[in-house]
Amino acid sequence: MHEPPPATSPESAVTVRIHKAIAGDDVTFTINDRKIYGFGNTSDYEFTTETGSYMFGYKKGYQKCYAEVTLDAGISYVFNLQPDCTIEMQ
């Protein structure tokens, strides 16, 4: 697994929480096609990253799902990984 892209300064940092709304423990969260976090039996993952545009994704078995997201400074985001292959922002 890899670390999320780091924030270069406190002013450009963004907090993101990923919530797994999918049954099962074989879900892997990705950013720009890099494996970041394997959920196992947990349902939430939180990290800090740099502002910008990213391709968030998840893999469950053979299913791969993606969504392009743009993160702005000073905002905390929550994204739900949904069973219908969507990544939904709360």
N, C-alpha and C positions, 0 to 999 in steps of 0.2 A: 504494500500500500504506500501511497505518497501523501505528503502534506499538501493542504490547499495552498494556492499562491499567497505569499505573505503580504501584509500591508507594508507600504514603504514609509508611512508616517501615521501618527494618530489622526491627523486631519483627513486622511484618505481611507481610514479603516471602516469596514462594514462588518456587522455581526449578522451571521446567518444561522438559523436553526432548521435542520432537515427533520421532518417527521415522517416516519414510515407508517403509512396507513394500509399496509399490505400484510396479509397473513403469511407466515413462514419466516424462516431465519436465514434464507439464502439470498438476501438482497444486498447488492453492492452499489454504493453511490459513487458517481464519477464526475469529474470536472474536466472538460475538454478531452474526453476519452481516457483520462488517467484515473485509475482506481484510487479512491480517497478513503472510503470507509466501508467495512463489512458489518452490517447491522447485527448479525447473530440474533440473540434473543432480546436486544434492546430496540427501542422504538424512536429514539431521538439522538441527533448528533449536532453539536453546535461548534462553530469555528469563526474566526475573524480572518478576513481577506481584504484585498485591495478593491477599490471601486473599479468598475469596468463591465464589459460584456463577456459572458461565459456560456459555454454549452454544458448545462447540468444534465445529468443522466442517471439512470439506474439500470441494473441488470438483475433479472430474476430468472434463473434457469437459462433458457435460450432466448427469452424476451429481452429486448433492449429498447429503452425509451429515452427520449431526449427532449429538451426544451431550451431555447436560447433565452437567457435572462440578462438584464442590465441592472447593476447594483450601483446606487448612488450613495455618496458619503453621508454619514450622520443618521442613517436609517437602519433599523433592525428589521430583518426579514425572517419570515417563517414560510417554508415551502413544504407542501404535503406530497409525498410520493403515493399516487393513487393506483389502485389495481387495474384501472382501464388504460394504463400506459400514459397517464398525464402527470405532469408536475405542476401543481397548483399553488399559487401564492395566496397566503391568507391576507 
